[in-house]
């Protein structure tokens, strides 16, 4: 009885076909993307240098604050 019911409605096969088409199209879209970072390596280097400088400045600021706090504690 269930076999006849499935043959009559025919909707069980279509979602699988549609899903596979959607997955294939999505993978093709992802594969076609260009590698911006590869083309613009100089920009990535600048971002990295700026990041390292900012991290260094933040670390220096924190170090100075901690040293000043330790000095204040030592005075009392």
N, C-alpha and C positions, 0 to 999 in steps of 0.2 A: 504494500500500500504506500509506503513512504517513497519507493522508487517512482511510482506513477505520479505521485504528488510533486516530486522534484522535476520530473520531465515536463510536467504541465506548466510550472511557473518559470523555469529556466533562468532564475535570477541568481542561482548559486555559482555559476561559472563566471559571470560577468565581473563581479567585484575583484576576483583574483586577476583577471586580465587587466582591468583598469588599474589595480594597484601596481602590477608589474610595469605597466607603461609609465605610470607616475614615477616609480622608483628609477626606471631607466632614464627618463627625461631629467630627473633631478641629478642623478649621477653625471650625466652628460653636461649639465649646466655647471656643476662643480668642477669637473675636469677641464672645462673650457676657460675657467677663470685664469687671468694672467697673474704672474707673480710680480706684484708692484714692488715689493721689498727687494727682489732680485734686480729689477731694472733701476731702482733708485737707491743703490747701496750707500751713496754719500749722505743721503737724508737719514738713513738708519744710523750711520756712524755719528752724525751730529746729535741725534736723539740720545744715543748712548753716552756720549761725552757730556752733554748737558745733564743727564740723569746722574752720572758719577759726580760731577761738580756739585750739584744740588745736595746729594747725599753727604758729600764731604762737608759742605757748609752747615748742614743740619747737625752733623756729628760734632763739628767744632763748636757750634753754639751750645749744644747739650753738654759738652765737655767743660766749657767755660762756666756754665751755670752750676754744674756739679762741683767744680773746683772752688768757686766762690762760696758755695754752701758749706763745703768742708772747712774752708778757712774761717767762716763765721762761727761754725760749731767749735773749732779749735780755740778761738778767742775766749769763749765762755767757759 
